[in-house]
Amino acid sequence: MKWWIIAAGSASLLSSVAFAGSYRVVLEPKDGKMLVGHAGVQAVDDRTATALVRVISPGNAVDQRGTVRVLVMNLGPKEFEFGPDQVRLTLSDGTTLQPSSVEQFEKGRVLVEHENRIAGSTDLRTRNNLPGLEQQANGGPTAQTLAPVARSGSSTSGTGGHDRPTDESLLAGAETLNAIYQILIPQPVPPNKAWGGYYVFDMPKAVFARRTDQPLSILVETGAEQHRFSATLKWKR
């Protein structure tokens, strides 16, 4: 199984707009090992006989909200539950960075999906009506507009291929939906299966106001096991 380091693009959609200064979650190597990717992405693994855990810092700004990505794989014989309740981010003064409400992202998902359906329907009608629009523009039917519309995938130019369904990945909001779909929610993890997603947390105003580096502990539970990772909430102007 491939464990990809996810770039900061999707994570930035789940965080708030950066101010003049912001924090970054900077991981520390575990057992001297760390994976480093583009744009400040970091990943650290912890493996036991029953679970493999990867914590990823996407490198995006943390101000009103922040994210870390947590992936787990069940290597043991028993199923366990994994979701936001099994992840805990704690600062050195004991402050816990609480997860953001999933409800607000769910409302956003419903809204974006609704708008995408409308956009897709409108776009499809426009594509399929191109011959008629050409007739109106040219003042009447022509040999080209009366010709059968080419099938999807045809190399014919003009109106050929315009009867294809809209590519949803090109619709506005597709990137936002992709980010929302990757938010960590509770799921059972059977043996030899993996699960994970973005743990989105709210930044307390008092913590942000300190504007200084703060030690951060990340605790991940996989069943009865606990996996601890060290990090720093690093201030950057």
N, C-alpha and C positions, 0 to 999 in steps of 0.2 A: 504494500500500500504506500502511496506517495503522500508525504506530509508537506504541503506547499506553504511557503511563507507568503502571506497575503499582503499586498502592497497597501499603501495608505489611502488609495483612491476611494474605496468603498467606506473605509472607516471614517474618513473625513465627513461623509454625509450623515453620520450618526453623531458627530460632535457638533459643538456650537461654533459660531464664527469667532476667530481669534481676535483678541484685543491687542493693544500695544505690546503687551507681554503675555506670556502663557507658560504653562508647564509642559513637560514631556515625561512620559513614563520610560525610564532608562533601566533596562534589566542588568543584573550582574551575572557573570558566568556561573554555571553550576558545575562543580567538579572540574573547573578550568575550561569548560566548553560553552560555546555560544555560536549561533548561526547569525550572520549579519547580511542583510539584503539591501536593496536600493532604497533611497530616501529615508534612511534611518530605521528601517525595519530590523527588529531583533527577535530571535527565538531561542528559548532555552528548554531543554528536555529533562525530565526526571522519569526514570524507568525502574520498576520493581518487577517481582515475579508475576504480579496480577494486573498491572496497569502501566500504560505509557501515557505521560502527560506532557503536552507542549504548551507553553505560554508564549504568546507573541505580542510584542509591542509594535503597533503599526507606525509609530513615529509621528503621529499627528498631534496637533495642538490640543492641550487640555486647559479649558478655562471654565465655562459653565458646565461642561460635560466632557467626559473622556471615555476611552475604550481600551480594552486589552482583549485579545482573542485567546480563547482557551480550547484546546482540543484534547480529547481523551480517547484511548483505545483500551478495551477490556481484554486483558490477557489471561484472566482467571476463569474459573469454572462457574461463577455465579453472576447473574445479572445485577446491575446496580443502576440507580437513578442519577442522572446528571443534569444540572441546570444552574441558574443563578444562585440558588441556595447553597450550592456546593462550592462556591467561589467567595473568598473574602479578601478584601483589600484593606489593610490597616496601617495607619501612619504610626510613627514612633511615639506620639503622645496618646495613642489609643483611639484616635478618631477612625471610624470605619467609613469608607467611601461606599455609600449605599447604591444599589443598582437603580437605574432609572425605571420608571413605570413602563412596563411593556404595553400597557393600554394605549398610551399616546402614540406609540409606533403602530399599533394595530389600527387606530383611527386613520393614521396617515396612509397605511397600506390600502385600506378600503377606499379612501378618497382618490389615491393615485390610480388604483385599478379601475375605478369608475371612469375617471377622466381618460385613461388609456383606451377603454372600450369605446367611448364616444369618439375619440380621435381616430381609432382604427376603423370604425364604421364609416366616418366621414371620408377618410382617405381612400377606403375601398370603393365607395360610391364614385368618388372623383376619378379614380383610375379607370373604372369600368365605363364611365361616361365620356371618355376622351374622344371617341369617334364623333359623338354628337356635338361636342364642343368645337371640333374641327369644322363640322358642317356649318355651324353658326358663324365661325370666324371667316370661312371662305365664301359665305353667301349661298351655299348649296352643296349637294353631294358631289363627290369626286370619285374617280376610280379608286383612289387610295382609301377613302373613308368607307366605300362600299365593300372593300375587300374584307374577307374573314379576319378576325383578330387572331394573331399568332398565338400558339400555345405557350405556356410558361416554359422558359428555357430555350425558346427559339432564338436564332441569331438575327431574325428579321428586325429591321429598324422601324421607326415610326411608332405606331401604337402597339407593336408586338410585345407581349408579355405583361401588358398593363392589367390583365385580369387576374394577376397573381395576388394572393392574400397579403395584407400588409405584414412586413417583418416587425414583430413586436419589439425587437431589440433596438429598432430605430425610432420608436415612439418616445416622446418626451416623458420623463419619469421612469424609464426602464432602469437606469442606473440607480435611482433612489430605491426602487422596488428591490433590486438585487441586494442592496445594502440592508434593507429592512428584513428580507428573508434570511439573512445571515445572523440575526440577533439570537443570542443564546436563550433557548427556552427549555423547560424540563422535558426530558425524554428518557425512557429506559434504555440501557446500553447492554445488550446481550453479549455473551462471550464471543470473542473474535470480531466484534463490531466496534465502530468508532462514532463519536458524536462531538459536537462542539459548536462554537460560534462566538460572536462579539458579546463580551460582558460590558454593558454600557453603564457608567456610573455618573452620579451627580457630584459636582464639586461644591462643597460648603463654602459660603462667602468668606467666612473667617479664615479658612484654610487658604483660599486664593489670595486674600489680603496680605498674607505673610510674605509673599514674593521672595521666597528663599528656598533652597534645596531642602527636601524633607525625606528621610528614610521611609521606605514603603515595604511592607511584607505582603506577599501574595500566598494565600492558602487555598489549595485545591483538594477536595475530598472525592475519593473514588471508592464508594462503599465504606468499609471500615478504615481505609488507609488515608493518610494525610500527606500531601506533597507541598513542601514549602519552597518558595522562591523569594530571593531578595532583589529589591529594586530601589530606585530613587525617583521621587517626584521632583524633577529638575526644573528650576526656573530659568526661563530664557526670555530676554527682552526682544 
